[in-house]
């Protein structure tokens, strides 16, 4: 892929921006004790703090200027996608095409900054009230207006910069920028997690059988994710003969591919982001009812599992409905003379596609929920970190597959035969370019 100048530039540009992001992770906020925070995070690896630290690529334990990471942007995106369904004005903007979506994206950026300021302020207040056993106060001058103002301003600016990095990767690099940043944050923590497992094996806390069992489970989950992410339901499409210029075009047969998991990793990321909010709120106050909510939503609790699965199901349906409209697909098929054999064009076609898509979404949401619940089993049985859990593996494998798929598309578009040789492309369920309909 480095033989194609455009693709080489995109890959190097993505790697360069990820390097900038990783440098920023180690730029600590002024007026805080990073060692004290690292000690606190080390004692809460399998809590929400550890999960948040994993998504931010270690920015939390370093009290980095990028400590908020992409979470404010994800929260703002959730809000505006929900409002798009409720508010007719936003729905019209979304249907106007590129110009309308740019307007919505601009409002999402503004909302991201507002959320970053609010979250930054409460994080600073929470840090001021946190003492670490054996390390003392995390903030050097708690209650100082100067520290609060500078810290909140720095966190908001860091979030804006991370958001800009993600957008630049999406436009000029490879893959979805926000997903790639989360992917990078998870990957950089894997060596540390492996070292912890090695130390546990050396100290006798884990046996060789436990290590082999974890490796087998991780390998099986990766294979399962790859299989499910590539799974498709192909609806046959028939095009009748039609007049094109002065000649009659022959009838054609093709198919409409519907992925089993149309929403990708979005339901898992959105559900995790939503469940982090009550835990964050509870850390800002000592109210008994908030502490009770936090206790009910700790990973491993059955109430947490129920809410997590319910949110995954909701966002799987919601995001699929936002991204894929069966009515528009049916209208386009009718316009170009296409139809599904045995189904009348128009409304009946839309209803049929919607019925198939609903059944696929049930299976896809169940698959995501099953994979994301896996960490609870691993943590209770083997006491391993989130890095070997289903949520992190789902994000890593899914983002890797999407990125490789984009690279393959660039290679095929440049008629490069390295990926798409005479035996077909390396990614399953994709036909060679010369066979595409």
Number of C-alpha atoms within 10 A of each C-alpha: 15 11 9 12 9 14 18 14 15 20 18 14 17 24 15 14 19 21 13 13 22 19 12 18 24 19 15 19 21 16 16 22 18 20 15 23 23 18 15 20 20 13 12 12 17 20 17 20 19 21 23 22 24 26 26 25 26 25 24 26 26 24 27 24 27 31 30 25 32 24 26 27 24 19 20 22 20 19 13 18 19 14 14 18 15 11 11 11 11 19 17 13 17 20 11 11 10 11 12 16 17 13 14 20 15 12 14 22 19 15 19 24 21 15 19 28 21 14 21 24 19 18 22 22 17 17 19 19 16 18 15 16 10 8 14 13 19 23 25 14 14 18 13 11 10 10 19 21 13 14 22 22 17 20 27 28 17 24 27 22 18 26 23 15 19 25 15 18 24 18 12 15 23 25 24 18 24 23 23 22 26 23 23 19 24 23 18 14 17 16 11 12 16 15 11 14 19 15 13 16 15 12 10 10 13 16 14 11 9 14 16 11 13 16 13 12 16 17 12 12 19 19 13 14 21 16 12 17 22 16 17 17 14 12 14 13 16 16 19 14 13 13 9 9 7 6 8 10 13 12 12 12 14 15 13 14 13 17 19 22 24 22 23 22 21 19 25 27 21 20 20 20 18 17 19 19 14 15 21 17 18 19 19 16 13 10 10 10 11 17 17 11 14 21 15 16 22 18 20 17 12 12 13 17 19 11 15 23 20 15 21 25 22 15 20 27 20 17 18 20 18 14 9 15 13 18 17 12 16 22 17 14 19 16 12 11 15 21 22 22 13 7 13 13 18 18 14 14 23 19 15 16 20 17 12 13 23 15 11 19 22 15 16 25 27 17 17 25 22 13 21 23 18 18 24 21 14 18 17 10 10 17 16 22 22 25 21 20 22 26 23 24 23 24 23 22 19 21 20 16 17 17 17 16 17 15 19 20 15 17 19 18 10 12 12 15 12 13 18 19 12 9 8 14 18 16 14 11 11 13 14 15 14 6 7 8 9
